[in-house]
Amino acid sequence: MAYYSNTFGQPYINQFHQEHAALERLASGVVFESAHVAAINLPRPSKRPRKDDIDRSPAFPLFRASTTTSNVTTPELRCLPLLDVSVDVQVTSTISRTTLTQTFSNFSATLIADANYTFPLYDGTVITSFRVSVGHDKTLEGKIKPKREARAEYKQAVAEQRVAALLEEHTPEVFETHLGNIPARSTVKVEIQYVNELKADIGGEGVLVTIPTSVAPRYGLPPPGFPSSTTALGNASNHGLSVTVNVTGLTPIRKLESRTHPISVEMGAAATYNQPIPTTTFSNFAKAASSVKASQNRDFDPNRAIALLADSTATLGKDFVLLILSSGSSLVESRAVMEAPIDGTDESAMMVTLCPQDLFVLNATSETSNRFEGEIIFVADRSGSMMGEKINTLRETLGVFLKSLPEKSFFNIYSFGDNFSSLWGSSQEYTQQSLDAATHHLSNGFDANMGGTEILSAIAAAFENRIEQRNFTTQIMVLTDGEVWDTEKLLDYVAKSREKAGGAVRFFALGIGDSVSHRLIEGIGRQGGGYAEVVAADGKGKWAERVIRMLKGALMPTTWQCEVEIDGLTAISPRQLNTLPSSKIPGYIRAPYHLPSLHTFARRSIFFLFPQHATSDPQTVNIRAKAASGEAIATYLTIKGTPAGTNAIHHLAAKAAMLDLEIGRSWMHQDVPNASKDDANVSLDDMIRKEAERIGTLYKVTGRWTSFIAVDNNTNQESMSRLYKAQRSELSVLTQPR
């Protein structure tokens, strides 16, 4: 599902029905207003065009709204045909670098002044490159700038009839691209490169490559700058979708498996194995062919594998998920990796990944549900977006949970939509009688019929009505498709509620569906001291094992509060922050600044940015952890380096630091308010924004306050003379001697 608006968020279409309407997916394409199409006076051919000539006045596909969802109002929405989408993923250990290429066509004889489209990326994605190619001779390279400057430059370029492109981040998983002055009879290719840290497969030893291919319809008010009106139009497009995942491991690759799509897998394949090498000139063709042949003759490499999407008819309406398993040491084990400074900076970056299950040798591995003393509160999404297979999966999932609860535990079920309700006023002890009552509740009227998705009020009620007594814990398990906009407010409530309860409450989340908000689902588990899982709305056999594992995790009492220090960094003195009058930044930046407690099954990375001269070749990372039971453990990780020329950790660290600033949980929110009292003319919000802009522009990373802007230096009139293609009949005239 994609959300479309006109320039910078003025609504194209009415608010989609917030009740339980049958929402459809939006046909792919770059959307523009009919009013933004300007006719170009191209020279007419001397003879009548042949049938294979481009239509000078074609009818662009018109978006038609389903009568069950919304109505299109003027101006009309039209779209450029989407020719193909290719996703090329390069995986090294637990980090992926992806190139997303989308190709559209303006096959008409008209220039389009402004068009835009929205697309999803996985939560935590760091966009590092933005490039737009128009026709055969124009390539625009994106530059990162403060968002306000980028918007102003884009508007000015469009007004001056220059080709321009703007990429903005609305949330950490929803992005929007604007294209200005798309020439007639041209193909537009948008290429975006981004970096991800791969999510661990909970309970296993692998990592997951997740490629979102749709933005689900979301309830509530969208973030500032995003269209306030959203709708679901059309059906999923059947355009070409190509996915290639090249994997390079530190140890031999054991298995590649997709839970969502049919794939073909070749073990031991190099990154270029059987793949054509692009060429730009005919003279390079022979060299490319030789390179392909050489790569095919390489010895089998057990540390490499390649997976390709096998279904050529795959559409853009279902997330692609690939599981990577390796032999030997686990991909998800704890580690510390340092990256040398990259061009333009003097800062080193470090990624410290903590996995309590392997890092802390404790009795947690032998903990069983027999030790559980507390309640489990299920908070179930029964909003309209859960219609169909999702509500069936929700019922079955709750049935599995209920049959697996331990004796002497307490439980309750909350349901939410526009409002919320609960099975009982407070949790009841798990007995045959209470189980029968809950089972009857699930089989009688437990449908997706409660309207919108007011999730926060239901979670707040579950938290406030919990049983509070000594040595008694509360596990709140949220089951939802995550289709809401106000994610940060909810995550902030979860974090503060856990702090308020002193660790006696944990939050878990189970995402249901093909296009959930990973930021919401995983954020609830991360901020709530638990963890999260996502299951597709399909057969029970594919997800039952993960559901039971989540329940076991909720019944395990141990959660760890960790402190992480790098040798030599603690003595670094603060540095003056040039852009902010009275503020100093710490000697090094850690993100997240506030480390949430870690569940035994969880895995979390902490990032550091520090001056290269700050410490001489640190060797270890020291970790102190304290369990909820009071047990304390101290251990360390040996720091390993990365190959020269890599920059992924810098980008991930910069993004993590910017996200802390955006959600209000950074070092500045704790240290700057007191210091800023001396500067009445500088507000804290301005200081935070400027610091985020500093980091974003330095490391070329998008965020709430930074965007990519790409502008052509030539005006449209200058470009059209080069874009016009003469007819065959005119060649003799054009080439005759003068």
N, C-alpha and C positions, 0 to 999 in steps of 0.2 A: 504494500500500500504506500503510495506516495502522496504527499500533500503539496498542492500547488497554489501559488499566489501570483499577483502581478508584482511589479518592481517593489522590493523591500516591504512586502507584507500587506499591501492593500488587497482586500478580498476579491477573488474572482467569483466565488461560489458561496452558496448559503451554508450555514453550519449543518453538519450532518446530523441526522436524527440521533439523539442521544439515548434513545430507548433501545430495545432489543431488535433493531433492524438487521436484516441479513446483509452484512457488509461484503462488498466485492473488492477485488484488487484493481488497482489503477493500471490501465494500459500504459506501457512504457513510452516515453517520448519527451522531447523538449517542448514545453508548453509556452504559448505566446498568445497575446490578444490579437484579434483580427485588426484592430486599430493600429497595431504596431508593425503592420506589413506595409511597406512602401514600394510602389511600382518603380522599376528602373527602366529608363528609356534606352534599351539596348538597340544597336543597329539591327534592322530587319534583314534577313537573308534575301539575296536577289532572286532565289527560286523558292517555290513552295517547299516547306520542310518535309523530309521523309518521315515515315511512321516511327522510325527509331530515334528521331530527334526529341530533345527534351521539350515537354509541354511548356509553353510560355505562360499559361494561366491555369495551372492545375488547381484542383480543389483539395486542400489539405484535409487530412482526417479530422473530423469534428468530434470532440468528446461529447457523448450522450450520457446523461445521468440516468441511473436506474430509478424508476418511479418509487421504489421501496426505500430509497436512501436519501435522495436530494434532488433539487432542481437547479439546472444551470440558468443563471441570469446573464443579461448582457454585462460586459462584452463577451462575445463568443470565445470559447477556449478551443484552440487548435494545436496540433502537435506536429513536430517533425518526425518522420518515420525513423524508428530505431533499426539500424541495419544489423548490428551485432554487438555483443558484449564479451570481452575476454578478460579472464582473471588469471594472472600468472603469479604464483606464490613460491618464494624461495625460503625454505625453512632451514635454519641452522640451530641445532639444539632446541632451545625453547623460545626462540625469537623468529618471527616471520617477517619477510619484506615482500610486499605485494604490489603489483602493477595492475591497476584496474583501467581498462580501455573501453570506452563507449563511443560508438560511431553512429552519427545521425546524418540525414540527408535533407538539404533544402533543394528539392528538385524543380523548383519553380523559377520563374523569371522575375521574382520579387525579392527585395531585401527585407529582412526581418529586423526591426530596430531593437527589440528586446525580447528575450526568451529566458526561461529558467526551469530548473528541475531539482527535485529533492531526492536524495539517495541515502541509504543507511550504511554505516560501517560498525564494526564490532566495538563495544565499549572499551575505552582505553586506546583506541587507534590514534596514531600520531601521523598526520599527513605531512610528508616531507618534500613533496614535489607536485607541481601543478603545471600542466602543459596543454595547450589547445592548438590543434592544427586545423587550418581552414583552407580547403582546396589543396592544390599541389605545391604552392609556393609560399605559404604563410604559416609560420609557427610562432606562437606567443609563449614565452617563458614566464611563469608566475613568480612574483616577488612578494615576500611577506611584509606586511605593513600594519600599523594600528588600524583597527576596523573602520574607524571614522574617516581616516585618510584614504583607505582603500575604496570605501563607498563613494567619497567625493570624486576621486580620480576616475572611477568607473562612470559615474554620471556625466562628468565633463567629457570623457572620451566618446560616449554615446552621442552626446549633443553635438560633438564636432565630427560625427560620422566616421569615427575610427572603430575598427574591430576591437572589442575588449571582452574580457572574461573576469569574473569575480567568484571566488570560492569562500563561503562563510560557514562557520560552525554554529549551529543553533543549540545543540546539546552535544555532549561527548560522543553521541552515536547517531546524530541526525545532522546532515550537511545539505547545503544548497549551492547550486552553481547558477550564475547569471551569464548569459551570452548576449553581447550587444553587436548590432549591425552585421548579422550573418548574411554574407553576400548571396545573390541569386545563383542558382545552378552550382552549388558547392556542397562538399561533404565536410562535416565537422567531426573531428576526432578529439575527444577529451581524455587525457591520460593523467591519472592520479597515482602517485606512489605513497605508500604508507607502511608503518612499522607497527607490529603488535608483539606483546608478550603472550605466549600461548597459555590457555587455561589448562590446568591439570584435570585429568579424568578422575574424579573423586572415587577413591576406593581402588583405583588401579595404578599402574606405573607409567601411563602414557600421557600425552598431551593432545589437545583438540584444536584443529584448525577450523574456525567457524567463519563462514562468509555469508553475512546477511544479504538477502536479495530482495527484501521488501521492508518498507516501514509500516508497521501495523497501525490501524486507525487508533487514535489515542483520545481518551476522554479528558475534559478539563481545558484550562487555558494554556495555550502553548507559550514558550519562552518569548521574551521581547524580540521583535524583528521577524518572527515567524508568522505566517498567515494565521489570523485568528479564525478564519473560516476554512474548514476542511471537509472533504467528502470522499466517497469511494465511487469511482467511475470505471465503467468498462470491465473487461476481463483480463486475466494475465496474458501477456503477449507471448506469441510463439516464435519470437525472434531467436537468433542463434545465441547460445550461451556456451562459452568455452571456458573450462576450468582446468588448469594444470598446476599440480603441486609437486615441486622438486624438493626432496628432503635430504639433508646432509646431517648425519648424526655423529656424536663423539664416539659412539660404539655402534656395532652392527644393528641395522634396522631389522626388527623381527616381523612387523606386520603393519600394513596400511589398510584401514577399514572405514567405510562410510556407513553411517547409520541412516542416511537420508536419501542418497542417490546411488544409482549403479555406477561403478567406476572400473576402469582397467588399471592394473598395477603391474609394474615391472621392477623387480628387485635388482639391486646392483647397478642401476642405470645412472649414468652421469647426468648432470643438469641439462646438457644439450643432446642427450641420447635420442636419436630418431626425430629430433626437432629441427626444422629448417632455421638457418641463421639468416636474419634479415640482411639484405644488401641494398645499397643506395645507388650503386653504379654498376654497369655491365661488367666493367673490368674487375670488380670484386667478386663476381659470380663464381669464377673458378676457385678462388681462395676459399669462399664459403663452402663450396662442395667438398674441397679437400679437408676442411675443418670437420665437416659432418662425418666424412669417411673415417678420419682419424679418431673421432670420438666414439664411433661405433666399434672400432677395433681395440678400444681400451680394455684392459683386464676387468673382470668382474670386481666391483667395489662393494663389499657388504655394508659399508656405512652410507650407501646412497640408495634411494628408491624414488620412483616417480609414479604419481597417480593422475589419471585423466578422467574427466567426466565422460562416461560411456554413452549417455543418453543424448543424442543430438537434438531431440525435441524438448529438452528440459526448459522450463519456463522460469521467469524471474519471481515466482511467488512463494518459494520455500527455501529456508536457509540451508546452505550446504555445510555439512559437518564431517570432518575426517579425523579419525583416531590414529595416532602414531604411537607404536610400541617399539621399544628397542631392547636389545639383549644386554646382559651385563648390568652395569649400574643403572638405576632408575633415572628416567628423564626428569622426574619431579623431585629428586633429592635436593637437600639444602646445598647452597653453593654461594661463593662470593666471586664476582668477576669485575675486573677494573679495565677501563678503556682510557687510552692516552688522549690528550687534548686533540680536538679536531681543528681544522682551519678556521682562523678568525677568533679563536678563544684560547685562554691559557688555563682552562679548567679541565681536570680529569673527572671522569664519571665512574660510578660504581653501582652495581646491582647486587644486593644481598637478598637471596631467596631463602625463606625460612619454611621448613616443613616439620612441624613438631613431631610427627609420627616417626621420622627417622633421626631427628636432631636430639631429642630428649629421650634418653633411655629410662623408661619409667614403667610403672605398673599399668599405665593406660591401656596397653595392648591386651591386658587380661581383664579389663573392666567389663562387667556384664550388666544387663538390665536388672539383675537381681538386686543391685545396689541402688537402683533409682528410687529416690524419694521426692515426689513432686507431681506436677500436673503438666499435661500437654494440651495446649489450646490450638485448635485448627481454625484458621481464618480463611474461608473459602469464597472465591470470586463467583458470584452468580449474576454478573452483569450481562447485558445483551451481547457483548462481544464473545461470550463463552458458548454461544449457541452451537449446536451440531456435535461434532466429535469431541470437542473440548469439554463440554459438560459431561459427556459420557465417560471420558477419561478421568475427570474430576471425581465422579461418583465411584468409579472402580478404585481409584487411588485411595480415597477415604476408606473404602471398604477394606483394602489391604492394611492400612494403618490401624483401623479399629480392631481387626482380628489379631494384630501382633502386639498390642499393648501389654505390658507386664501387670501382674497382679498387684493390688494395693496402690496402683497409680490412680490419678484423677484426670479427668478429661472433659472438654467441652467443645462445641462446634459453633463458630460464628459464621454467618453468611452476610455478604454485602453486595450492594449495587448502588442505587441512589441513596439508600439508607442501610441500616444493618439490623440484624436480629441474632439471637443466640438460642441454642437448644434449651439451656437452663440459665438461670440467673447467675449461678456460679458453678464451677467444675464439680462433677460427681465422681464418686469412687467407681473404679472399673469393676463391675460385676456383670453377671449374666443379664440381670434386669436392665441395667443402664446400657449394655451393649445392644440388647433387643430394641430399646427405645431409639438409640442412635441409628440402627439399621433401618428401622421403620421410617425414621426421618429422611434417610437418603432415598428410599424407594417411593415416597409419597410427596410429590410436589417440589422436589429438590431440582429445580430447573433454572435455566438462564433467563429469568423473568423479573429481575430486580432493577432493570434500567441501567443507569450510568455506573461509573466505577469510582465511588468515594471510598477508597481503600484506607485512607489515614484515620478516619473516624472509627472504623471497625477495629483497627489495630490499637488505637488509643483506648477503646472500650475494653478490649481484651487485657491490655496492660493494667488499667485502673481496677478492673474487677478480679484480678488474680488473687490467689490465696497467699497471704503473707504470714509466714510463721518461720521460726528458726529451723535451719537445716532442711528447708523445703524450697525447691527450685521450680521455676516456670519456664517451659519451652513453648514459644509461640511459633507455629508453623504456618506460613502464608502460602496459599495455593492460588495462583493467578496467571493470566496471560500477560500481565504487566502493561496493559495498554492504557497508561495514564501519562500526562505531561509533567505533573508537579513532582518529579522524582526527587529533587534535592531536598525539598521540604520534608518529604517522607523519610529519607535517609537521615536527615538531621534529627528527626524525632526518634528514630530507632537508636541512634548513637547516644543521645541524651537520656533516653529511657533506660538504657543498659547502665549508664553511669549512675543514674539516680537509684537504681535497684542494687547497686554495689556488686554486680556480677551474679545476682540470684536469678536474673532473667536472661535468656538467650533467644535470638531470633533466627529462624531458618526460612528458606524460600524454595518453593518448587515451581518453576515456570512450566506452563502447559501450552503447547502449540508450536507452530512452525516459524513464527516470527515474533518471539517475545522480546521485551526490552531487557537485554542482558544487564544494562546498567542498574535497573531497578532490582531485578532478581538477585544478581550477585552482590549488589550493594547492601541489600537487607542482610544477607548472610555475613558479609564482611564487617559491616558496622555493628551487627548484632551479636558478634561472638560465636556465631554458628557457621553455616556454609550453605551453598545453594546448588541446585541441580536443575536441569531443563530436560523435559521429556516431550516427545512428539505426541500428538493426539492420534495415536494409532493403536495397534494390538497390544494387549497387556504383556505379552511375552517379551516385548522389547524394552519395557521399562520397570517391570515389577521388581527386579533385582536391585535397581538403583533406589527405588522407593523404600525398600526394606533396609537398605544400607543407610539411608538418611534417617530413618527411625532409630536405628542402632546408634547413630551419631548423636541424636538428640538425647538418648538415654545415658550416654557416657558423661559423667560429671566433670571431667577435667577440661579446663580452658586455661590457656597460658597468656600471661601478660609479659611482654618481652621488652628489653632494652638492648640497643645495638650501638656499639662504639667501634670506631676504626682506630688502630694504633696511630698515635701522633696527632690526630685531628682535634682532640679535646683542648689542646693548648693554643689553637689558632685564635688570634685576636680579631674582633669584628672589623669589618671594612666599611668605609663611608659609602653610602649609597648616593651617587652623584645626582640622580634625578629627583631625590627627595630631600629637602633641606635639613631636617633634623634627625634623619633616620640612618641607622647603620644596619647592615646585613650581617648575619653571623659569619664566622670564619668559613663555615661550609653550610650548604643547604641540604636538609634531609626532607624527603617526601615519601610517604605522608609524614607530616610533622608530628601528629598525634597517632601513635601506633595502636590500632585496635587489638583487643585480645584475640588470640588465635585458638580455634577449635583444633583438637588433635588431628582431624582429617583435613584441615584447611592447609592452604599454601599461600604465602604472601611474599611479595618482593618489596624491599625498601631501597630507595634510590638516593645517591649522594652526588653532589656537585661541589668540588673544592679546588682551590688554586693548585697548580702543579707544584709550585715551590713550597706549599704548605707543609708537606711532610715528605721525608725521604724514603721512597719505596716502601710503603706499608706492606707488611707480610700477613697480618691476621686481622680478623674481625672478631671482637669479643662480644659474647651474647650472654645476658643474664635473663633468666626466666623464672617466673613464680606461678605455680599452679593455683587454681581456686581453692585447693585443699590446704594451701600454705607451703607445700613442698617447693624448695628453691633449687635451681640448677644453674651452673655456670659452665659454659663451653666456648668453643671458638671454631672459626672456619678459616682455612688457608686461602689467601687471595690468589686467584689465577688471572692471567692476562688474556687479551683478545688479539687476533691478528692485526697487524698495522693497517691503517686505512679504514677501519670499521667505525661507525658512528651511531649505531642503533641504540646503545645504552645512553648516550648523551641525549638523544631525542626522547627516549622514554623517561629519563630523569627530568628533563625540562618540562615535559607534559605533566608529569606527576606534581612538580612544583607549581605549575600554573593552575592545575586543578585544585590544589590546596587553597590557593588565593581566591579562586572562583567560588568555592563552597563555604568560605569563611572559617577554615580550620588550619591556617598557615601560621608560620612563626610571626608574621606581621600582626596578625589579629591578637596575639598574646603580648608581643613586646612593643609594638609601635604606638598603641593608643596612649600610653603614658608619655612617651617621647613627643608625640605630635601635639600635645597641649601647648607647647611653646610656639607652635606655628598655626596661628588662628586662621591664616589664609589658605592652609592646605588641609583638606578633609581627609579622613582615613580612607574613604572610598577612592578618592583621586590617587592617593599614594599606592593603594593596592593595585588599581588599574595600571598605573605607570610601571610598577614593578613587573606585572604580568606582561605588559607590552615590551619591556626590556628583555625579559627572558625569551618571549616568543620571537621577537625580531632577531635576537642574537643567534638562536638555534634554529630559526626558520620553521616554527611550529605554529599551527593554527590553534585558536582558543576562543573564549568568549570575547576577547578584546583584540584579536589579531586575525587577519584574513590574507588570502592570496589574491593579488591583482595582476592581470596581464593585459597590456595595451599595445596595439600596433601603432607605430609612429606615422604611418601613412593614413590619409583620409580615405573614405570609401570611393570618392571619385577617382583618386589616383590608383586605387587597387582595381577598380572595375576595368580599366584599360588593359590590365594584365590578365584579368580573369576571363574576358570575352574570348570565345573560341570561334575563329572564322569558319564559315561553311566552305566545303570543297570548291563550290563554284566561285568563291571569292578569292581563292588562292592565286589564280592566274592574274587577277587584277592587282593583288597586293605585291606580287613578286615581279611584275613586268618592269623592264628597265625604265629609268627616268632620266 
